[in-house]
Amino acid sequence: MPAKSFPILFIAAAEVSEAVLASGLLKKLHDEAPNPSFTIIANAKVAPLFADMPKVERLVINNKKASGRRWFGPLGPLRARRWALVVDGPAGVITGRLRPKGRALRRRSGEPEHKLMEAARLMRLEDEPPTPYLFTSAETEAKAAALTDGPGPILALSPAADWMGKAWPAERYAEVARRLLSSRGAMAGGRLMLLGERGDQHAVDPVRGVAHREVTIDLVGKDPLLAFAALKRARLFIGNDNGFSQLAAAAGAPTLALFGPSDDRIWRPWGDNVRVVRGARSLEEIRKIDFSLSAQVSHMVDLAAESVQSAAEALLEETAAAHA
């Protein structure tokens, strides 16, 4: 007699950064739940991250924002099913029934908590938080291998941000990339990988001229899971506080994340080979200028190209043995 299925409903976060940081929960459930069968609800931006995950019975695309009426309308039929486990990350709820009753234990400390730890706390795993993990199929890995095939180390850049306040000037990305890839640079003879969402061309275009087309891997607007697989082959990643920084760290690429008006104690990419670089102003100083963090100005202009280059070279040296 076949083993009884253990149906799990998993509601993913709305943004790629948070979805990646919580992805380790799915991996743990996949490996340890008894004969799990997953239904995953995610918006169109996040859903591709789960496209290759095994044991997924259904991937539901839902672009509506969560509300108290989330279980009416197109998601209404899900109420009728008896779920063994429901994990509602955006609501901070885990329960054995669809109507949430149990909330994650909250810390009493007033200190900011990293989003990964917040997700781990949801399943009482804060003592051994599951690291980010995305499943990739053999087909996805083969596509990524073909895209990245060639000589020379890969420098991956993601110069875009969801808000201009978090965007380091694209011209400085170009300057750092040019120095690193020059004949005397730390990544001489290397290739350039460009990453971003479909609408990020304006932020990426100033960087395109750094390398010839034949040594440029353009993944702007491509499938984020394919980008994740390609990032496994990157020698170094540099990016703003965005979803691609989280993907790079999850892929194991040495990751240099540039922060300004966001709290790296909460959003720092998770991994051993991750470094954060800030400008001269602290987050508190930035908040004095823009308390609501909504002004349409860049808060990253005080981060010099020389500082990012130095940090990149240091990270390359620190990870040289592992990439020899």
Order of alpha helices (4+ residues) and beta strands (2+ residues): beta-alpha-alpha-beta-beta-beta-beta-alpha-alpha-beta-alpha-beta-alpha-beta-alpha-beta-alpha-beta-alpha-beta-alpha-alpha
